[in-house]
Amino acid sequence: MSRFALAPLLAAFALAAHAQGYPPPPQSGPAVNVHYGWAEVLRVDPVYGPVAQVPRQECYPRTVTRRDDNHAGGTVLGAIVGGVLGSTVGKGDGRTAATVAGAVAGGAIGNRVSAAHDRTYTEQDTVCQPVNYAPQQQIVGYDVEYRYRGDVYMSRLPYDPGERLRVRITVAPAD
């Protein structure tokens, strides 16, 4: 059949297909002009990045010795007793001076007596300190160099593909 006779025949088939309501081929979308193949992996280089570290504290128990050194009660009681005893001595202005002297002396004696009876005790305490670690690195991806049909490409992947890499080939007209 000659070329001249073939062209009108193809045009007739195209018109017949269009007349029967066949939809035109899709012009866009995920499955248009896409197929898959295998590429040879040439090189894989791990890519490192910092690991986000959660700040934390390290706590441990320790024994603490404490002393109950509240002398205020003994001082006040001694001052009262000394003031009462001092007021019984002397008359007039001498009584006032004796009361003040008795209160001061009684306060000093009461303070010394209560200090001699200080209590010491031990208790458990918890101490916490922040822990600082040196920043660590971990693999965050892989730079992969691969060859498909003689051309070499480079991509960053979240996994090590091994010796072969499945590739998606999309064909579209150049503008």
C-alpha positions as CSV (number, residue, x, y, z in Angstrom):
1,M,0.0,0.0,0.0
2,S,1.4,3.4,-0.9
3,R,2.1,6.2,1.6
4,F,-0.5,8.4,0.0
5,A,-3.3,5.8,0.5
6,L,-2.2,5.1,4.1
7,A,-2.6,8.7,5.3
8,P,-6.3,9.1,4.5
9,L,-7.0,5.7,6.0
10,L,-5.4,6.7,9.3
11,A,-7.3,10.0,9.3
12,A,-10.5,8.1,8.8
13,F,-9.8,5.8,11.7
14,A,-9.0,8.8,13.9
15,L,-12.3,10.5,13.0
16,A,-14.2,7.3,13.6
17,A,-12.7,6.9,17.1
18,H,-13.5,10.5,17.9
19,A,-17.0,10.1,16.7
20,Q,-17.6,7.1,19.0
21,G,-16.9,9.2,22.1
22,Y,-13.5,7.8,23.1
23,P,-12.0,10.2,25.6
24,P,-8.8,11.9,24.5
25,P,-5.6,10.7,26.2
26,P,-5.0,12.3,29.6
27,Q,-2.8,15.4,29.4
28,S,-1.7,15.4,33.1
29,G,-1.8,13.4,36.3
30,P,0.4,10.9,38.2
31,A,0.2,8.0,35.7
32,V,0.7,10.0,32.4
33,N,3.8,9.0,30.6
34,V,5.4,7.4,33.6
35,H,7.3,4.1,33.7
36,Y,9.9,2.6,36.0
37,G,13.4,1.2,35.6
38,W,16.5,0.2,37.5
39,A,19.7,2.2,37.9
40,E,23.1,1.0,38.9
41,V,24.3,2.6,42.2
42,L,27.8,3.9,41.8
43,R,28.4,5.4,45.3
44,V,26.5,5.9,48.6
45,D,27.8,8.5,51.2
46,P,26.1,8.8,54.6
47,V,25.0,12.3,55.6
48,Y,25.4,13.1,59.3
49,G,23.4,15.6,61.3
50,P,23.1,16.5,65.0
51,V,20.9,14.6,67.3
52,A,18.4,16.7,69.3
53,Q,19.1,15.9,72.9
54,V,16.5,16.3,75.6
55,P,18.0,18.2,78.6
56,R,17.8,16.1,81.7
57,Q,18.9,16.1,85.4
58,E,20.7,13.4,87.3
59,C,19.6,13.1,90.9
60,Y,21.2,11.3,93.8
61,P,20.5,11.0,97.6
62,R,23.0,12.4,100.1
63,T,23.0,12.5,103.9
64,V,23.0,15.9,105.5
65,T,23.8,16.7,109.2
66,R,21.8,19.6,110.6
67,R,21.9,21.4,113.9
68,D,18.8,22.9,115.6
69,D,20.3,26.2,116.8
70,N,17.2,28.1,117.8
71,H,18.4,30.0,120.9
72,A,15.7,32.6,120.9
73,G,13.5,30.6,123.4
74,G,16.3,30.2,125.9
75,T,17.4,33.8,125.6
76,V,13.8,35.2,126.1
77,L,13.1,32.9,129.0
78,G,16.5,33.8,130.7
79,A,15.8,37.5,130.2
80,I,12.4,37.2,131.9
81,V,13.7,35.2,134.8
82,G,16.7,37.6,135.2
83,G,14.4,40.6,135.0
84,V,12.1,39.2,137.7
85,L,15.0,38.4,140.0
86,G,16.7,41.8,139.4
87,S,13.4,43.6,140.3
88,T,13.5,42.0,143.7
89,V,16.8,43.7,144.5
90,G,17.1,47.4,145.4
91,K,14.6,50.2,145.7
92,G,13.8,53.2,143.4
93,D,16.2,53.8,140.5
94,G,18.3,51.0,141.8
95,R,15.5,48.6,141.2
96,T,15.1,49.6,137.5
97,A,18.8,49.3,137.0
98,A,18.8,45.9,138.7
99,T,15.9,44.7,136.6
100,V,17.6,45.7,133.3
101,A,20.9,44.1,134.5
102,G,19.1,41.0,135.6
103,A,17.3,40.8,132.2
104,V,20.6,41.2,130.2
105,A,22.4,38.7,132.4
106,G,19.5,36.2,132.4
107,G,19.2,36.5,128.6
108,A,23.0,35.7,128.2
109,I,22.8,32.8,130.5
110,G,19.6,31.5,128.8
111,N,21.3,31.7,125.4
112,R,24.4,29.8,126.6
113,V,22.3,27.1,128.3
114,S,20.1,26.6,125.2
115,A,23.3,26.5,123.0
116,A,24.6,23.7,125.2
117,H,21.5,21.7,124.5
118,D,21.6,22.1,120.7
119,R,20.3,19.1,118.8
120,T,22.1,17.7,115.8
121,Y,20.4,15.3,113.4
122,T,20.9,13.7,110.0
123,E,18.4,13.5,107.2
124,Q,18.3,12.3,103.6
125,D,18.3,15.0,101.0
126,T,18.1,14.7,97.2
127,V,20.5,16.7,95.0
128,C,19.8,17.2,91.3
129,Q,22.3,18.5,88.7
130,P,21.8,19.2,85.0
131,V,23.7,16.7,82.8
132,N,25.3,18.1,79.7
133,Y,26.4,15.7,76.9
134,A,28.6,16.4,74.0
135,P,26.5,16.9,70.8
136,Q,26.2,13.6,68.9
137,Q,25.8,13.0,65.2
138,Q,23.6,10.4,63.5
139,I,22.9,9.4,59.9
140,V,20.1,11.6,58.6
141,G,20.2,10.5,54.9
142,Y,22.4,9.2,52.1
143,D,23.8,11.0,49.0
144,V,23.5,8.4,46.2
145,E,25.2,8.6,42.9
146,Y,23.6,6.3,40.2
147,R,23.7,5.6,36.5
148,Y,20.7,5.2,34.3
149,R,21.2,4.5,30.6
150,G,24.7,6.0,30.6
151,D,23.8,9.2,32.4
152,V,24.9,9.8,36.0
153,Y,22.6,11.3,38.6
154,M,22.8,12.3,42.3
155,S,20.0,12.2,44.9
156,R,19.7,12.4,48.6
157,L,17.6,9.5,50.0
158,P,16.5,8.6,53.5
159,Y,17.8,5.0,53.1
160,D,20.8,3.2,51.6
161,P,19.5,1.7,48.3
162,G,22.1,-1.1,48.0
163,E,23.5,-2.0,44.5
164,R,20.4,-1.1,42.5
165,L,17.9,1.8,42.7
166,R,14.4,1.8,41.2
167,V,13.8,5.0,39.3
168,R,10.7,6.6,37.9
169,I,10.9,7.9,34.4
170,T,8.6,10.6,33.2
171,V,8.3,11.7,29.6
172,A,7.0,15.1,28.7
173,P,7.3,17.4,25.7
174,A,9.9,20.1,25.9
175,D,8.6,23.6,25.5
